[in-house]
């Protein structure tokens, strides 16, 4: 008579173990994602470009600003 109780208890225990392992995997994945995000600059997170590409873009923008300032001051390039 107590045999079905043991089967139900064993099944419940196995179910809890499976859920615990699934949650542990999800937690590890979330921690890995956050570690990757912390290693990136905010610009990389938004656009997905690497740090080198972001530096090239900044250099290009600085060059454009210099050209616009030269045009505004009347200097001919």
C-alpha positions in Angstrom: 0.0 0.0 0.0 2.9 2.4 0.6 4.4 1.5 -2.7 2.6 4.2 -4.8 3.6 6.9 -2.2 7.3 6.0 -2.8 6.8 6.2 -6.6 5.2 9.6 -6.3 7.9 10.8 -3.9 10.7 9.5 -6.2 9.1 11.2 -9.3 8.7 14.4 -7.4 12.3 14.3 -6.2 13.5 13.6 -9.8 11.4 16.5 -11.0 12.8 18.9 -8.5 16.3 17.8 -9.4 15.7 18.4 -13.1 14.2 21.8 -12.4 17.1 22.7 -10.2 19.6 21.8 -12.8 17.7 23.7 -15.5 17.6 26.8 -13.2 21.3 26.4 -12.5 22.2 26.3 -16.2 20.0 29.4 -16.8 21.7 31.2 -14.0 25.2 30.4 -15.3 24.2 31.6 -18.8 22.9 34.8 -17.4 26.1 35.4 -15.4 28.1 34.7 -18.6 26.0 37.2 -20.5 26.5 39.9 -17.8 30.3 39.2 -17.7 30.5 39.8 -21.4 28.4 43.0 -21.2 30.7 44.3 -18.5 33.7 43.6 -20.7 32.3 45.7 -23.5 32.0 49.5 -23.7 28.5 51.0 -23.8 29.0 51.8 -27.5 29.8 48.2 -28.3 26.7 47.0 -26.5 24.4 49.4 -28.4 25.9 49.0 -31.9 27.7 45.7 -31.7 30.9 47.1 -33.2 34.2 46.4 -31.6 36.4 48.8 -29.7 38.7 49.3 -32.7 35.9 50.2 -35.0 34.5 52.6 -32.4 37.9 54.3 -32.2 38.0 54.7 -36.0 34.5 56.2 -36.0 35.6 58.7 -33.3 38.7 59.7 -35.3 36.5 60.2 -38.4 34.1 62.4 -36.4 37.0 64.5 -35.0 38.3 65.0 -38.6 34.9 66.1 -39.8 34.6 68.5 -36.9 38.0 70.0 -37.7 36.9 70.5 -41.4 33.7 72.1 -40.3 35.5 74.4 -37.9 37.9 75.4 -40.7 35.0 76.1 -43.1 33.2 78.2 -40.4 36.4 80.2 -39.8 36.9 80.8 -43.5 40.0 78.8 -43.9 40.2 77.0 -47.3 41.3 73.4 -47.0 
